[in-house]
Amino acid sequence: MSRIVYVNGEFLPEDAACLSVFDRGVLFADAVYEVTAVVDGGMVDFEAHQQRLCRSLAELGIDFDPRAAGLLKLHRELIRRNALNEGLVYLQVSRGVADRSFLQPTTCQPSVVLFTQAQSLLETAATGTGLRVITQPDLRWHRRDIKTTQLLYPSMMKTLAVEQGADDVWMVEGGTVTEGSSSNAHIIRADGALVTRPTSPDILHGITRAAVLDYSRETGAAVIERPFTVAEAQQAREAFITSATAFVTPVVAVDGVAIGDGRPGPATHRIRSHYIQRSRERLQY
């Protein structure tokens, strides 16, 4: 059965949906996006994703008001039409359609696309086995805090990691880890403190990252926001990533060096369980 997607005011079967070849998102990756997890038919951290969307739009100067566009209603309707119980809703807003020019147009109408993707989020193989990551230089542009669709380099690095027998990549700049291909990176020191890079233009301001840090502080855990090196990660007691669809997923090896005993650790498991529990309490339907 074909999914129903949303494109510029219409709900359409996925094989009937299309964007203009002159869309700025197609030609320049002049677009921003958000991914909202869906659990038990409800949305996780929806409002936080909308706040970040507004920030990304403002940083690129795309004139689009998410609330006026009724994005919450559109998300709900798309979940309903696709009978989505667990998975994600992808939202993309581009500057719109205009003749190809490096000068950004000021009069075009933004293009809006949403679609759903059914997948397991609560129970995944990686939760049980953990992820093996390799490190690579971070060669992306320096506005990684804007959630744009220009994802070629992270995609290349993720593909490289899999080709080398790993699961993902942690990118490194100035001797410290920035983030994964599509996730924020965290370690847990021998003393139990959670260490993760602070927000800045160097990394995406992860919605799941922020929630996990808040929830960790609620439980009395020490949270230290500072950059960490690859060597620190390899010597850590545990490590994990966070993202909208990975939630909290353990990392068990970095560049072939086992983290701890090479298995997902208890602290990561507790953080993941706590995050899922709190998220379920706050689902938006």
Backbone as CSV, one residue per row, in Angstrom:
resi,resn,N_x,N_y,N_z,CA_x,CA_y,CA_z,C_x,C_y,C_z
1,MET,0.851,-1.199,0.000,0.000,0.000,0.000,0.884,1.246,0.000
2,SER,0.658,2.168,-0.897,1.447,3.381,-1.023,1.218,4.309,0.165
3,ARG,2.283,4.926,0.634,2.138,5.946,1.671,1.441,7.176,1.109
4,ILE,0.807,7.902,2.002,0.281,9.214,1.668,1.285,10.244,2.158
5,VAL,1.679,11.143,1.274,2.622,12.202,1.632,1.948,13.548,1.435
6,TYR,2.598,14.578,1.949,2.059,15.930,1.823,3.055,16.782,1.048
7,VAL,2.574,17.447,0.002,3.418,18.344,-0.783,2.632,19.612,-1.115
8,ASN,3.069,20.705,-0.560,2.530,22.027,-0.930,1.002,22.078,-0.974
9,GLY,0.393,21.683,0.140,-1.050,21.831,0.267,-1.868,20.628,-0.124
10,GLU,-1.230,19.561,-0.596,-1.973,18.378,-1.040,-1.478,17.109,-0.361
11,PHE,-2.411,16.249,0.014,-2.085,14.897,0.437,-2.163,14.003,-0.804
12,LEU,-1.064,13.305,-1.102,-0.967,12.554,-2.352,-0.371,11.176,-2.113
13,PRO,-0.701,10.188,-2.965,0.051,8.931,-2.933,1.514,9.232,-3.237
14,GLU,2.418,8.505,-2.613,3.838,8.847,-2.761,4.315,8.822,-4.209
15,ASP,3.742,7.945,-5.040,4.201,7.881,-6.429,3.644,9.011,-7.288
16,ALA,2.755,9.828,-6.721,2.221,10.976,-7.453,2.795,12.297,-6.948
17,ALA,3.664,12.227,-5.939,4.208,13.438,-5.338,5.475,13.873,-6.060
18,CYS,5.656,15.188,-6.245,6.858,15.676,-6.913,7.112,17.132,-6.537
19,LEU,8.373,17.548,-6.734,8.782,18.933,-6.572,9.328,19.439,-7.899
20,SER,9.263,20.726,-8.104,9.813,21.318,-9.311,11.327,21.114,-9.373
21,VAL,11.850,20.923,-10.579,13.301,20.828,-10.745,13.977,22.161,-10.418
22,PHE,13.192,23.240,-10.349,13.732,24.549,-10.026,13.595,24.883,-8.534
23,ASP,13.167,23.916,-7.742,13.063,24.155,-6.303,14.463,24.382,-5.730
24,ARG,14.614,25.387,-4.890,15.919,25.715,-4.317,16.461,24.591,-3.438
25,GLY,15.560,23.772,-2.893,16.020,22.626,-2.127,16.708,21.604,-3.005
26,VAL,16.227,21.455,-4.240,16.822,20.529,-5.198,18.153,21.067,-5.723
27,LEU,18.196,22.346,-6.044,19.362,22.926,-6.710,20.487,23.329,-5.757
28,PHE,20.125,23.797,-4.554,21.136,24.350,-3.659,21.108,23.759,-2.248
29,ALA,20.261,22.774,-1.984,20.022,22.322,-0.610,19.636,23.517,0.267
30,ASP,18.908,24.454,-0.352,18.455,25.666,0.324,17.150,25.329,1.044
31,ALA,17.281,24.502,2.072,16.109,23.967,2.751,16.506,23.492,4.139
32,VAL,15.542,23.450,5.020,15.752,22.932,6.369,14.765,21.795,6.612
33,TYR,15.046,20.998,7.628,14.170,19.856,7.878,14.133,19.524,9.364
34,GLU,13.151,18.737,9.742,13.040,18.178,11.086,12.511,16.751,10.970
35,VAL,12.896,15.931,11.919,12.398,14.564,12.004,11.822,14.363,13.393
36,THR,10.555,14.029,13.464,9.884,13.819,14.743,9.555,12.337,14.908
37,ALA,10.015,11.765,16.007,9.733,10.352,16.285,8.266,10.175,16.661
38,VAL,7.720,9.025,16.294,6.345,8.660,16.635,6.385,7.340,17.397
39,VAL,5.808,7.343,18.590,5.736,6.159,19.447,4.299,6.028,19.933
40,ASP,3.756,4.839,19.831,2.366,4.603,20.245,1.410,5.569,19.558
41,GLY,1.747,5.967,18.335,0.899,6.872,17.573,1.010,8.327,17.981
42,GLY,1.874,8.642,18.964,2.046,10.015,19.422,3.430,10.542,19.091
43,MET,3.569,11.866,19.034,4.825,12.504,18.638,5.692,12.832,19.844
44,VAL,6.984,12.575,19.698,7.967,12.828,20.750,8.594,14.208,20.539
45,ASP,8.571,15.046,21.578,9.260,16.345,21.574,8.839,17.235,20.389
46,PHE,7.568,17.203,20.019,7.132,17.948,18.833,7.415,19.441,18.962
47,GLU,7.068,20.020,20.101,7.224,21.469,20.254,8.690,21.879,20.171
48,ALA,9.574,21.082,20.733,11.004,21.404,20.666,11.503,21.353,19.222
49,HIS,11.004,20.393,18.456,11.385,20.326,17.038,10.878,21.552,16.285
50,GLN,9.696,22.024,16.621,9.164,23.209,15.949,9.954,24.465,16.306
51,GLN,10.398,24.546,17.550,11.213,25.695,17.947,12.539,25.702,17.195
52,ARG,13.141,24.528,17.032,14.397,24.471,16.285,14.168,24.771,14.809
53,LEU,13.038,24.309,14.267,12.696,24.620,12.886,12.618,26.129,12.695
54,CYS,11.954,26.822,13.606,11.840,28.282,13.510,13.220,28.927,13.524
55,ARG,14.113,28.429,14.347,15.464,28.975,14.421,16.206,28.755,13.102
56,SER,16.115,27.550,12.538,16.798,27.253,11.279,16.266,28.133,10.152
57,LEU,14.951,28.286,10.090,14.344,29.135,9.062,14.837,30.570,9.189
58,ALA,14.891,31.069,10.419,15.332,32.445,10.639,16.794,32.625,10.244
59,GLU,17.627,31.635,10.554,19.052,31.738,10.220,19.271,31.786,8.714
60,LEU,18.425,31.122,7.939,18.556,31.134,6.481,17.705,32.222,5.828
61,GLY,16.884,32.894,6.617,16.047,33.946,6.061,14.927,33.427,5.183
62,ILE,14.421,32.221,5.493,13.271,31.678,4.760,11.998,32.148,5.462
63,ASP,11.160,32.844,4.728,9.960,33.459,5.299,8.833,32.433,5.352
64,PHE,8.759,31.726,6.469,7.747,30.685,6.639,7.410,30.598,8.116
65,ASP,6.127,30.642,8.425,5.650,30.573,9.815,5.052,29.188,10.063
66,PRO,5.759,28.318,10.792,5.263,26.951,11.021,3.888,26.902,11.677
67,ARG,3.643,27.814,12.621,2.354,27.767,13.323,1.221,28.211,12.408
68,ALA,1.465,29.242,11.620,0.441,29.682,10.680,0.150,28.614,9.640
69,ALA,1.157,27.804,9.325,0.990,26.730,8.340,0.264,25.524,8.925
70,GLY,0.045,25.519,10.237,-0.680,24.414,10.867,0.077,23.095,10.819
71,LEU,1.376,23.136,11.103,2.185,21.923,10.978,1.781,20.832,11.963
72,LEU,1.328,21.212,13.147,0.874,20.197,14.096,-0.299,19.419,13.507
73,LYS,-1.262,20.138,12.942,-2.414,19.481,12.325,-1.988,18.595,11.161
74,LEU,-1.021,19.069,10.363,-0.540,18.275,9.226,0.150,16.999,9.705
75,HIS,0.952,17.104,10.748,1.593,15.907,11.305,0.539,14.900,11.772
76,ARG,-0.437,15.398,12.505,-1.488,14.502,13.013,-2.234,13.809,11.875
77,GLU,-2.555,14.586,10.843,-3.319,14.028,9.730,-2.491,13.010,8.965
78,LEU,-1.218,13.264,8.795,-0.360,12.324,8.069,-0.190,11.031,8.862
79,ILE,-0.052,11.139,10.173,0.028,9.947,11.015,-1.263,9.146,10.898
80,ARG,-2.388,9.848,10.921,-3.679,9.163,10.828,-3.846,8.478,9.480
81,ARG,-3.542,9.191,8.389,-3.759,8.629,7.055,-2.863,7.424,6.787
82,ASN,-1.696,7.394,7.423,-0.782,6.280,7.204,-0.817,5.252,8.331
83,ALA,-1.767,5.442,9.266,-1.920,4.516,10.397,-0.571,4.217,11.041
84,LEU,0.213,5.273,11.264,1.563,5.110,11.797,1.520,4.985,13.311
85,ASN,2.031,3.880,13.817,2.106,3.675,15.258,3.505,3.934,15.794
86,GLU,4.514,3.555,15.010,5.906,3.734,15.438,6.768,4.043,14.219
87,GLY,7.554,5.085,14.326,8.388,5.486,13.195,8.686,6.967,13.272
88,LEU,8.562,7.665,12.144,8.930,9.073,12.125,8.099,9.850,11.114
89,VAL,8.056,11.156,11.332,7.516,12.092,10.347,8.650,13.021,9.936
90,TYR,8.925,13.054,8.645,9.958,13.934,8.091,9.283,15.177,7.532
91,LEU,9.816,16.336,7.888,9.306,17.625,7.415,10.443,18.392,6.753
92,GLN,10.185,18.944,5.576,11.192,19.748,4.874,10.554,21.032,4.356
93,VAL,11.233,22.134,4.589,10.789,23.424,4.069,11.934,24.027,3.266
94,SER,11.712,24.268,1.976,12.733,24.909,1.151,12.336,26.357,0.875
95,ARG,13.281,27.120,0.328,12.994,28.513,0.021,11.934,28.635,-1.065
96,GLY,11.842,27.620,-1.935,10.820,27.622,-2.968,11.389,27.536,-4.367
97,VAL,10.565,27.843,-5.340,10.896,27.672,-6.753,11.299,29.010,-7.376
98,ALA,12.445,29.001,-8.065,12.925,30.195,-8.777,13.961,29.754,-9.788
99,ASP,14.175,30.560,-10.820,15.246,30.267,-11.764,16.574,30.158,-11.027
100,ARG,17.424,29.268,-11.513,18.684,29.001,-10.830,19.564,30.244,-10.791
101,SER,19.908,30.656,-9.565,20.785,31.802,-9.356,21.386,31.682,-7.970
102,PHE,22.656,32.050,-7.832,23.283,32.024,-6.515,22.724,33.104,-5.603
103,LEU,22.125,34.126,-6.173,21.469,35.148,-5.378,20.134,34.615,-4.887
104,GLN,19.948,34.622,-3.578,18.713,34.078,-3.025,17.529,34.973,-3.386
105,PRO,16.466,34.404,-3.953,15.281,35.200,-4.296,14.524,35.611,-3.042
106,THR,13.766,36.662,-3.156,13.020,37.185,-2.002,11.521,37.066,-2.152
107,THR,11.056,36.603,-3.303,9.612,36.617,-3.552,9.006,35.234,-3.744
108,CYS,9.801,34.178,-3.740,9.214,32.858,-4.013,8.511,32.299,-2.770
109,GLN,7.604,31.373,-3.015,6.809,30.755,-1.962,7.508,29.494,-1.476
110,PRO,7.732,29.350,-0.158,8.406,28.154,0.333,7.666,26.868,-0.046
111,SER,8.430,25.818,-0.305,7.875,24.493,-0.571,7.884,23.682,0.714
112,VAL,6.804,22.943,0.961,6.661,22.172,2.193,6.367,20.718,1.849
113,VAL,7.157,19.825,2.417,7.008,18.389,2.177,6.992,17.661,3.520
114,LEU,6.081,16.726,3.671,6.072,15.836,4.831,5.814,14.413,4.366
115,PHE,6.485,13.467,5.012,6.163,12.059,4.788,6.449,11.264,6.054
116,THR,5.864,10.085,6.132,6.084,9.200,7.274,6.988,8.046,6.879
117,GLN,7.587,7.454,7.878,8.424,6.275,7.657,8.222,5.341,8.844
118,ALA,7.663,4.188,8.610,7.454,3.218,9.679,8.753,2.487,9.976
119,GLN,9.147,2.447,11.239,10.331,1.688,11.634,10.318,1.472,13.139
120,SER,11.057,0.478,13.574,11.143,0.185,15.005,12.066,1.186,15.680
121,LEU,11.608,1.778,16.751,12.410,2.721,17.514,12.665,2.222,18.933
122,LEU,11.676,1.588,19.515,11.787,1.141,20.905,12.664,-0.091,21.051
123,GLU,12.566,-0.989,20.101,13.355,-2.222,20.122,14.177,-2.290,18.846
124,THR,15.491,-2.132,18.969,16.371,-2.183,17.804,17.547,-3.101,18.096
125,ALA,18.138,-3.643,17.038,19.294,-4.522,17.202,20.455,-3.775,17.843
126,ALA,20.634,-2.508,17.468,21.769,-1.739,17.975,21.682,-1.503,19.477
127,THR,20.466,-1.487,20.023,20.316,-1.314,21.461,20.964,-2.467,22.211
128,GLY,20.854,-3.665,21.649,21.420,-4.841,22.300,22.893,-5.065,22.018
129,THR,23.326,-4.727,20.803,24.713,-5.003,20.423,25.632,-3.806,20.581
130,GLY,25.069,-2.607,20.507,25.880,-1.404,20.494,26.431,-1.111,19.114
131,LEU,26.909,0.099,18.932,27.446,0.542,17.651,28.972,0.586,17.693
132,ARG,29.576,0.238,16.587,31.025,0.400,16.411,31.229,1.595,15.482
133,VAL,31.977,2.581,15.941,32.189,3.766,15.127,33.668,3.908,14.774
134,ILE,33.914,4.567,13.639,35.258,4.983,13.272,35.290,6.495,13.281
135,THR,36.460,7.069,13.330,36.569,8.529,13.312,37.102,9.001,11.965
136,GLN,36.636,10.174,11.571,37.051,10.810,10.323,37.084,12.312,10.527
137,PRO,37.889,13.032,9.735,37.925,14.495,9.867,36.553,15.099,9.574
138,ASP,36.206,16.137,10.319,34.942,16.837,10.098,35.188,17.950,9.081
139,LEU,34.757,17.736,7.854,35.005,18.681,6.767,33.736,19.431,6.345
140,ARG,32.739,19.454,7.206,31.489,20.152,6.882,31.649,21.665,7.048
141,TRP,30.632,22.403,6.560,30.640,23.847,6.759,30.464,24.149,8.247
142,HIS,30.665,25.403,8.631,30.705,25.730,10.058,29.419,26.373,10.569
143,ARG,28.286,25.982,9.994,26.994,26.336,10.572,26.177,25.062,10.732
144,ARG,26.758,24.138,11.487,26.105,22.835,11.684,24.916,22.927,12.622
145,ASP,24.771,24.087,13.283,23.627,24.312,14.160,22.354,24.557,13.372
146,ILE,22.477,24.872,12.076,21.298,25.040,11.220,20.995,23.681,10.592
147,LYS,19.787,23.207,10.775,19.448,21.846,10.315,19.049,21.892,8.838
148,THR,20.052,22.037,7.977,19.801,22.108,6.543,19.820,20.710,5.932
149,THR,19.373,20.642,4.683,19.352,19.356,3.974,20.663,19.063,3.262
150,GLN,21.692,19.890,3.430,22.973,19.604,2.778,23.740,18.581,3.622
151,LEU,23.459,17.321,3.360,23.935,16.206,4.174,24.866,15.273,3.412
152,LEU,25.476,15.764,2.337,26.296,14.894,1.511,27.501,14.344,2.275
153,TYR,28.231,15.219,2.972,29.430,14.727,3.664,29.097,13.718,4.766
154,PRO,28.117,13.981,5.634,27.750,12.950,6.610,27.325,11.641,5.949
155,SER,26.622,11.731,4.822,26.219,10.517,4.107,27.432,9.769,3.582
156,MET,28.401,10.494,3.037,29.636,9.867,2.563,30.373,9.172,3.713
157,MET,30.441,9.821,4.865,31.166,9.261,6.003,30.447,8.053,6.599
158,LYS,29.131,8.094,6.656,28.353,6.932,7.112,28.599,5.745,6.183
159,THR,28.577,5.993,4.884,28.811,4.939,3.900,30.221,4.380,4.044
160,LEU,31.213,5.260,4.239,32.590,4.823,4.440,32.702,3.928,5.661
161,ALA,32.043,4.315,6.743,32.093,3.515,7.962,31.573,2.103,7.721
162,VAL,30.439,2.003,7.052,29.854,0.683,6.785,30.751,-0.124,5.860
163,GLU,31.340,0.536,4.865,32.265,-0.159,3.963,33.480,-0.701,4.710
164,GLN,33.847,-0.056,5.812,34.995,-0.500,6.601,34.603,-1.433,7.741
165,GLY,33.348,-1.882,7.731,32.903,-2.867,8.711,32.407,-2.292,10.014
166,ALA,32.239,-0.967,10.076,31.700,-0.322,11.271,30.234,0.032,11.047
167,ASP,29.648,0.692,12.032,28.234,1.061,11.944,28.033,2.538,11.633
168,ASP,28.959,3.374,12.085,28.775,4.813,11.897,30.122,5.493,12.085
169,VAL,30.100,6.820,12.000,31.311,7.624,12.119,31.132,8.664,13.211
170,TRP,32.210,8.964,13.923,32.284,10.154,14.765,33.272,11.088,14.090
171,MET,32.842,12.304,13.799,33.701,13.256,13.118,34.542,14.036,14.126
172,VAL,35.762,14.357,13.720,36.745,14.964,14.621,37.274,16.258,14.009
173,GLU,37.369,17.285,14.851,37.880,18.584,14.422,38.693,19.186,15.566
174,GLY,39.895,19.661,15.265,40.723,20.260,16.304,41.064,19.302,17.412
175,GLY,41.110,18.005,17.101,41.485,17.008,18.090,40.357,16.496,18.959
176,THR,39.134,17.009,18.771,38.013,16.555,19.592,36.841,16.111,18.721
177,VAL,36.010,15.275,19.279,34.841,14.741,18.577,33.778,15.835,18.461
178,THR,33.234,16.013,17.264,32.106,16.929,17.105,30.800,16.151,17.283
179,GLU,30.473,15.292,16.304,29.241,14.509,16.397,29.279,13.369,15.399
180,GLY,28.216,12.553,15.394,28.107,11.463,14.442,27.518,11.931,13.126
181,SER,27.305,10.998,12.216,26.760,11.363,10.906,25.372,11.969,11.028
182,SER,24.610,11.521,12.006,23.260,12.063,12.206,22.873,11.988,13.682
183,SER,23.839,12.237,14.555,23.585,12.087,15.991,24.595,12.886,16.794
184,ASN,24.264,13.148,18.046,25.202,13.743,18.994,25.944,12.640,19.739
185,ALA,27.181,12.938,20.144,28.056,11.944,20.768,28.246,12.250,22.257
186,HIS,28.281,11.178,23.060,28.402,11.311,24.517,29.299,10.200,25.061
187,ILE,29.990,10.496,26.166,30.726,9.455,26.878,30.365,9.526,28.354
188,ILE,30.580,8.423,29.048,30.425,8.366,30.498,31.773,7.991,31.090
189,ARG,32.318,8.870,31.908,33.636,8.653,32.497,33.601,7.572,33.572
190,ALA,34.777,7.206,34.037,34.887,6.186,35.082,34.183,6.613,36.361
191,ASP,34.116,7.945,36.611,33.436,8.427,37.819,31.937,8.589,37.633
192,GLY,31.415,8.206,36.456,29.982,8.266,36.202,29.493,9.541,35.584
193,ALA,30.361,10.537,35.406,29.937,11.811,34.814,29.682,11.649,33.320
194,LEU,28.609,12.276,32.852,28.274,12.280,31.433,28.964,13.492,30.806
195,VAL,29.735,13.262,29.747,30.467,14.326,29.069,29.989,14.419,27.624
196,THR,29.647,15.616,27.185,29.212,15.815,25.809,29.567,17.226,25.370
197,ARG,29.774,17.396,24.098,30.187,18.691,23.560,29.088,19.726,23.770
198,PRO,29.433,20.962,24.159,28.407,21.996,24.329,27.849,22.452,22.988
199,THR,26.673,23.025,23.012,26.077,23.533,21.780,26.835,24.759,21.301
200,SER,26.965,24.846,19.985,27.664,25.943,19.317,27.416,25.745,17.829
201,PRO,27.946,26.603,16.960,27.814,26.339,15.524,28.525,25.066,15.065
202,ASP,29.330,24.453,15.943,30.080,23.253,15.573,29.219,22.002,15.480
203,ILE,28.065,21.993,16.166,27.220,20.793,16.184,25.750,21.187,16.073
204,LEU,24.950,20.195,15.702,23.505,20.395,15.729,23.029,20.419,17.178
205,HIS,22.131,21.333,17.475,21.573,21.419,18.821,20.479,20.354,18.952
206,GLY,20.889,19.154,19.275,19.991,18.002,19.244,18.852,18.114,20.240
207,ILE,17.654,17.828,19.779,16.481,17.838,20.658,16.564,16.686,21.653
208,THR,16.928,15.505,21.181,17.071,14.360,22.086,18.230,14.595,23.037
209,ARG,19.319,15.164,22.545,20.460,15.502,23.398,20.007,16.360,24.577
210,ALA,19.263,17.426,24.275,18.827,18.344,25.332,17.936,17.636,26.348
211,ALA,17.017,16.801,25.854,16.114,16.078,26.757,16.891,15.115,27.644
212,VAL,17.844,14.404,27.054,18.639,13.435,27.821,19.449,14.145,28.908
213,LEU,20.033,15.292,28.585,20.796,16.022,29.601,19.881,16.505,30.729
214,ASP,18.697,16.992,30.376,17.743,17.428,31.399,17.330,16.263,32.284
215,TYR,16.989,15.141,31.669,16.545,13.984,32.428,17.670,13.425,33.285
216,SER,18.912,13.475,32.766,20.051,12.981,33.535,20.267,13.839,34.777
217,ARG,20.149,15.158,34.603,20.299,16.046,35.764,19.205,15.800,36.791
218,GLU,18.007,15.463,36.316,16.901,15.172,37.229,17.229,13.995,38.140
219,THR,17.993,13.043,37.624,18.339,11.847,38.409,19.586,12.054,39.261
220,GLY,20.148,13.267,39.209,21.312,13.568,40.031,22.644,13.258,39.391
221,ALA,22.636,12.878,38.115,23.880,12.556,37.429,24.671,13.826,37.135
222,ALA,25.993,13.703,37.188,26.855,14.832,36.828,26.917,14.945,35.314
223,VAL,26.645,16.142,34.787,26.671,16.397,33.346,27.700,17.490,33.080
224,ILE,28.669,17.168,32.230,29.735,18.112,31.905,29.686,18.385,30.411
225,GLU,29.455,19.631,30.044,29.394,20.007,28.636,30.731,20.601,28.218
226,ARG,31.532,19.783,27.567,32.834,20.198,27.044,33.245,19.227,25.945
227,PRO,34.135,19.639,25.044,34.618,18.708,24.023,35.431,17.570,24.650
228,PHE,35.432,16.423,24.010,36.277,15.315,24.465,37.040,14.737,23.283
229,THR,38.184,14.165,23.575,39.051,13.621,22.530,38.674,12.179,22.211
230,VAL,39.237,11.681,21.109,39.036,10.272,20.750,39.622,9.381,21.836
231,ALA,40.793,9.750,22.341,41.431,8.948,23.398,40.550,8.885,24.639
232,GLU,39.934,10.004,25.010,39.010,9.996,26.156,37.849,9.050,25.914
233,ALA,37.323,9.071,24.698,36.207,8.180,24.377,36.637,6.724,24.494
234,GLN,37.824,6.406,24.004,38.307,5.023,24.058,38.570,4.563,25.486
235,GLN,38.863,5.502,26.378,39.129,5.166,27.772,37.893,5.294,28.661
236,ALA,36.773,5.708,28.081,35.553,5.929,28.861,34.963,4.608,29.347
237,ARG,34.109,4.718,30.351,33.412,3.529,30.847,32.314,3.104,29.894
238,GLU,31.609,4.104,29.339,30.553,3.843,28.360,30.511,5.005,27.373
239,ALA,29.839,4.787,26.257,29.618,5.848,25.276,28.279,5.590,24.599
240,PHE,27.679,6.662,24.074,26.406,6.499,23.378,26.141,7.679,22.456
241,ILE,25.175,7.511,21.580,24.705,8.588,20.716,23.264,8.913,21.074
242,THR,22.837,10.102,20.674,21.422,10.468,20.785,20.963,11.068,19.469
243,SER,19.723,10.766,19.112,19.077,11.399,17.956,17.583,11.138,18.063
244,ALA,16.825,11.783,17.184,15.367,11.676,17.257,14.881,10.255,17.048
245,THR,15.590,9.471,16.244,15.121,8.111,15.968,15.995,7.035,16.588
246,ALA,17.240,7.365,16.942,18.073,6.392,17.658,17.799,6.453,19.156
247,PHE,17.116,7.534,19.609,16.912,7.789,21.028,18.281,7.820,21.723
248,VAL,18.554,6.837,22.558,19.861,6.693,23.209,20.388,5.313,22.818
249,THR,21.460,5.275,22.034,21.987,4.001,21.536,23.457,3.871,21.920
250,PRO,23.823,2.733,22.551,25.197,2.577,23.025,26.220,2.484,21.902
251,VAL,27.409,2.987,22.178,28.582,2.831,21.312,29.565,1.946,22.062
252,VAL,30.027,0.874,21.437,30.860,-0.108,22.142,32.295,-0.153,21.648
253,ALA,32.612,0.564,20.566,33.984,0.600,20.078,34.209,1.853,19.250
254,VAL,35.395,2.448,19.384,35.797,3.608,18.593,37.139,3.292,17.946
255,ASP,37.168,3.284,16.630,38.377,2.958,15.867,38.964,1.613,16.298
256,GLY,38.093,0.655,16.537,38.533,-0.691,16.871,38.884,-0.915,18.330
257,VAL,38.851,0.134,19.153,39.153,0.018,20.580,37.845,-0.118,21.355
258,ALA,37.715,-1.192,22.126,36.491,-1.441,22.873,36.289,-0.391,23.958
259,ILE,35.045,0.045,24.124,34.672,0.944,25.214,34.260,0.081,26.398
260,GLY,34.916,0.260,27.539,34.625,-0.595,28.691,34.899,-2.043,28.365
261,ASP,33.888,-2.889,28.578,34.050,-4.314,28.266,33.559,-4.657,26.868
262,GLY,33.296,-3.627,26.063,32.887,-3.868,24.684,31.426,-4.219,24.525
263,ARG,30.646,-4.020,25.589,29.209,-4.296,25.530,28.432,-3.086,26.019
264,PRO,27.172,-2.953,25.604,26.365,-1.840,26.115,26.347,-1.844,27.638
265,GLY,26.541,-0.670,28.228,26.661,-0.597,29.674,25.372,-0.258,30.392
266,PRO,25.344,-0.454,31.704,24.124,-0.232,32.485,23.691,1.227,32.545
267,ALA,24.637,2.154,32.582,24.259,3.567,32.662,23.542,4.002,31.391
268,THR,24.068,3.578,30.246,23.409,3.909,28.977,22.018,3.309,28.930
269,HIS,21.891,2.076,29.398,20.574,1.426,29.422,19.606,2.211,30.297
270,ARG,20.060,2.669,31.471,19.191,3.439,32.360,18.781,4.758,31.717
271,ILE,19.727,5.423,31.068,19.425,6.703,30.419,18.398,6.492,29.308
272,ARG,18.591,5.443,28.509,17.645,5.158,27.427,16.257,4.867,27.994
273,SER,16.189,4.014,28.997,14.892,3.649,29.582,14.193,4.867,30.164
274,HIS,14.965,5.715,30.845,14.383,6.918,31.441,13.883,7.872,30.361
275,TYR,14.660,8.014,29.296,14.255,8.891,28.205,12.954,8.397,27.567
276,ILE,12.856,7.104,27.303,11.649,6.556,26.683,10.447,6.723,27.604
277,GLN,10.646,6.461,28.892,9.549,6.603,29.848,9.038,8.038,29.887
278,ARG,9.967,9.002,30.000,9.554,10.400,30.067,8.938,10.863,28.758
279,SER,9.456,10.377,27.638,8.902,10.755,26.337,7.479,10.245,26.190
280,ARG,7.237,9.023,26.645,5.879,8.461,26.562,4.910,9.254,27.427
281,GLU,5.386,9.782,28.520,4.524,10.575,29.400,4.130,11.900,28.745
282,ARG,4.921,12.345,27.757,4.708,13.661,27.163,4.359,13.588,25.672
283,LEU,3.908,12.452,25.200,3.565,12.318,23.791,2.488,13.320,23.395
284,GLN,2.605,13.807,22.170,1.591,14.725,21.641,0.829,14.002,20.534
285,TYR,-0.498,13.933,20.715,-1.345,13.217,19.749,-2.123,14.218,18.903
